Amino acid sequence: MKDEREGVILYGDAFFYGKMEHKLKIAYQGVAGAYSNIAAMNVYPNQEYIACETFEIAMNMVQDGNADFAMIPVENSNAGRVSDVHFLLPKTGLHIVGEYFLRIEHQLLGVKGAKLEDIKTVSSHPQALAQCSEFVKNHHLTPIARIDTAKSCDDVAKAQDKTMAAIASKLAGQIYGLDILASNIENASNNTTRFLIMSREDMVPEYDGSDFITSFIFKTKNIPAALYKALGGFATNGINITKLESYLLDGKFVSAQFYLEAEAHPSQKSFQNALAELNFFAEYVHILGTYPAHMKRRIMGD
């Protein structure tokens, strides 16, 4: 299959790869109507979307050449981390080529004829339940965790039980024929999920003076103050670290690896100096990708 991509074309708040002889295939975790599906449609409109049971399956679809990109949610502005992609990325060999911020608007969805006062149980993904915890508590509903928001809608539609409801998107409600019993029930009005876009190919754009994010994982040497020394170069070179997370390796409490995101581009001398200092105190450093900072990153930060 011939692929004639010619660089990045900007479409509003998304990015898209142009001049193609075939539709792009975008893998996501969940079923039709899931927020990952919505993110994929927003970033890559009118393409082919592949539903996958897990994040790992979605990423493997890209790794195996059965999809062009994977759309993976990684964190929510109110409920925190969604998935630990830094565990999976080194295994798959994929690259991060973009980020996307999606405003999440949760609806309480029930079968035709159901009313809010009829509902006793509500099912959804644990993240969605956490993001709507105040509504669930105030209405004395019993939460039921499911693997996906849209899949919860499918369950409710099949059960045809007026005491059951799901928390999901308007699109999911339309797909599964459910009524909206309550709109925008999320705890916070700025409820936003950040997605990372994965590709088999590393697509580092040229530096043009705009904002870029570089993501990588590293492990420090087993010496005192290794992390402090490894990150010192970022401070002295004026590189802003926007995310730093640690996680254990091989189930051992004495062996930690770090996931880091910095506002930098590899062509910048300041970043090269910071990276050189990091390498001096690290056992290894693995760059996961450099990509344009999404415009909503600044809005969310204000």
N, C-alpha and C positions, 0 to 999 in steps of 0.2 A: 504494500500500500504506500503510494508516494505521498510524501508530506512536504508541502511547500510553504512553511511558515516564514513570514518576513517580519520579525521583530514584534514589538509591543504596540498595540493601538489602544488608546485610552477611550473608554466609554463611561463618562460621568465618574462615579466613584468606584468603578471596577476596571480591571484590565483584561485584555483579550488578545489572542494571537491570531493574526490575520493571514489572508491568502492561503486558504486550505482547500484541498480537493475532496475532503470528507468531513463529516461532522465529528467534533471532538467527543470523546467518551469520558464522562466525569463520574468517578466512583465516590459513593458516600455511604456512611453507616446509617441504617434505618430503612424505612419504607417510604413510598410516595407520600408527600405531605410533611415529612420530617423537616426540621429547621435546616439540617444539612442539605436537604434537597432544595429548599428555598434559596440557601446561600449559593449553591451550584448554579441555579437558574439565574440568579441576579448577576453573578460574575461572568457566566458563560451562557448567555441567552440562546434559546433555540438550538441546543445541542442534544446529545444523547446522555441520559443520566442512568447510572447503574446502581441499584439498591444492593447493599451488602449487610450481612448480619452483624459483623463486628468491624472495628477500626482496622484491625490487622488484615482482614480479608480485603477491605477496600484498598489498603496500601499494597497488598500482594497483587491485586488486579493490575495496578500500575507497574509494579516490578516485573510481572510476567508479560507485559505488553498487551494486556486485554483492556486497558484503559489508558487515557492520556494523562489525566490528573486525578488526584484524590483530594476531596474537600473534608478536612478534619477539624472539628471544634476542639479547642484546647483550654479555653478559660472563659468564665463568665464574670461580668463586672460585680455581681452580687453574691454568687454561690461559689466562686473560686474555680479551681482547676477542674476541667472536664475529663481530659484524657492525658495519659503519660506517653506522648508520642516520642519523647527522647529515649524511651526504652526500645521502641520499635524502629526508629529511623536508622540506627547503625546496622540493624539486622537486614533491613530491606535495601539499604544503599540508595534510598531516594533523597532528593534534594528539596528544600523549601524554596519555592519560587515566588510566593506571594502571601499576603495576609488580607483578611476581609473582616470587617466589623458589621454584624447584623443586629439591628434592634429587635429584641424578642418581645412579642406581644402575645401573651397567653390567653386563651379562651377556655371557659368551662363548657364542655360539649356533651350533650345528651341526646337520647333518641327522640324522634318526633313525638310531641305531646307531653314530654317531660317538663317539669318546672323545677326551679331551684330548690324549693322546699321539699321536693320528692327525693333529692339526692342524699344518699347515705355513704357511698364509697366513691373515691376518685382515684383513678390510676394514671400514671405517667412515668416518664424517666425520672430517676431520683433528683437530677438537677432541676427539672421543671417543678417538682414537688417542693424542693427547697426554695425556689424562686417565688413560689406562691404560698409559702407556709402560713402567712398571716391570714389569708383568705380561707385556707383549709381549716385553720384553727378556729377562726371566728364563726364559721358555719358548721362546726362540729362534724366535719367529714373525716372518714377513715381513709388515710392515704394508702395506696397500693403501688409499690415500685414495679415498673415494667422496663423492658430493655429499650423502649423507644416511645416517644410521644405519639407519633402517628399510629404505631402498632396498638397503642391503647385505644385509639379511636376504632380500629378494626375490631378489637375485642368487644367494645361497647355496642357497636353496630350489630355484631353477630348475636350478642346476648339478648338484645331487645328488652332490656330491663330498665324501667324508669327510675330505679334507685341508683343506677350506676352512671358515672360520668367520667370523662377523660379531660386532661389538660393538654392542649395542643394548639396548633396554628389554625387560622381561619381556613387556609387551604386544605388542611387535613380534614376539617369538618365538612367541607364541600365534597371532598373525594369520597368520604365514607357516609355521607348523607345524614350528618348529625346537625342538630340545632345548637345555636349559641345561647346558653343559659345565663352567662355573665361574661362581659368583655373586659379585656385588659386587667386581669386579676393578679398580675405580678406585684411583688412587694414594692419595687422601686420603679419610677417612671423612666429611668435611664438604663433599664435592664438590657444589656448588650453582650453578645457572645462573639468572641474572636475566633476566627478560623484560619488555619494554615493550609496553603495549597501545595501539594507535593507532586513532583515530577521525576521521571527517570533521568532526565537531562538536567545538568546544571545550567541555569539561564541567568547568569549574572549580568545585569544591565550596565551600560557604561555610566560612569559617574558624571553627572551634569550639574552638581551643586545642590540638588534637592536632597531630601531626607531619605536615608536608607537604613535598613536593619540587617545586621549580620548575626546569625544564630550559630552556635557551636557547642560541642560538649568537650570537656577536658577532665583529666584526673591529675591531681598534684602529686609531687614526690612526697614520700613519707619522711618529711623533715619538719621541725618546729616552724610555725608561722608561714608554712608554704603557701596557703591561700592568700594571706595578707600580702606576701611578696609577689605572688603571681599576678595579683590584680593591681599592684602599685603602678604599673605602667599605664593603666587606663586613667588613673587619677592625674599623673604627671603629664600625660599627653592630652588631657581634656576630653576624653572619650566617655560619654554618658552610658552607664550600664542600666538598662531598663528592666532586666529580669535576671535573677540568679537563684537557681534552685539546686539543692543537693538531693541525691538519692543513693541508696545502698547498692552495692554490686554483689552479686552471687549470694545474697542473703547474709552477708557478713557486716557486722556493725563497725568494723575498723577500716572498711574499704568503701570510700564514697567517690562518686562521680558528680560532676557539676554540669548543669545546663545554663548557658548564658546567652543573653541577647543584648547587643550594643548598638547604639546609634552611630553607625560607621559604615564605610565602604572600603573594600580591600585596596583600592588605588590610593587612598589617603595615607600620606606619610605618617601622620600621627597614629593611625590604626596599625600600620606596619611596625612601628616602634613598640606599641603596646603589646602586640602579638609576639614580638621577639622576646620581650621580657617574660610574657606568660610561658612561652615555650621553654625558657631557661629553668623555670621552677615546676614544669609539668612533665608527667611521664608521657602524655600524648595529648594532642589537640586535634579535634575532628570538626572541620567546618561543615555545617549542614546547609547553609545557603545564605545568599545576600539578595534582598528584595526591596522594592520601594515601600516606604512607610505609608500605610493607608491614611487617607486624609482624616478619617474619623479618630485616628490615634491622638491627634492634637486636641480635637474637640473633647474626647473623653478625659484628656489630661487636664483640661482647664477647670 
